[in-house]
Amino acid sequence: MPTSTRPCGIALGSNLGDRAASLTRASDLLQAQFGAIRQSGLYATEPQNCPPGSPDYINAVVELDCGLEPEALLQATQTIERELGRTRTGIYGEPRTVDLDILYMGSLTHHSPSLTLPHPRLHLRRFVLLPLADIRPGLILPGQSMTVKELLDHLPSGEPEPELIATHW
């Protein structure tokens, strides 16, 4: 029996190597696996909650339509991370060639040791909300009452403003 698809948001980040090329390649691999995707602009951002001396990030958000279950999508994103040179040492916030975080899967909520949906800190992160607002400003995430744009507008001003560096990539 065919599984219906739902819109799935994925945050992309990179702060090692050719950051923009890594995000472009990750987006290409997601598109090859899931079909058409919607892409935000690329944003340069200062590292948040990372080890001292961590390089700046480039961040983006893509949305794709996916019929996978949450853990299967997590496996797919982690496979892409490994293919693009991501290694995990267990240090929180360590620099990485690419990071793919599942933000939401339609209206689904999911809690497991490896994945929580929607992403538990999504509504607090300017470096995620800003690119998400490029493609889905009116989206209301599960558990929220405000749209993505409203969440962004109501964030405290403590986090540095990401800088738009490319609208098409």
BELLINTA-V861679 format. One record per helix or strand. SS is the DSSP state (h for helix, s for strand). FROM is the first residue (numbers start at 0). LEN is the number of residues. If there is no record, write none. Layout:
BEGIN
SS_FROM_LEN + SS_FROM_LEN
END
This chain:
BEGIN
s_5_9 + h_18_16 + s_36_3 + s_41_4 + s_56_10 + h_69_14 + s_98_7 + s_109_2 + s_115_2 + h_121_3 + h_125_11 + s_139_1 + s_146_1 + h_147_6 + s_162_4
END
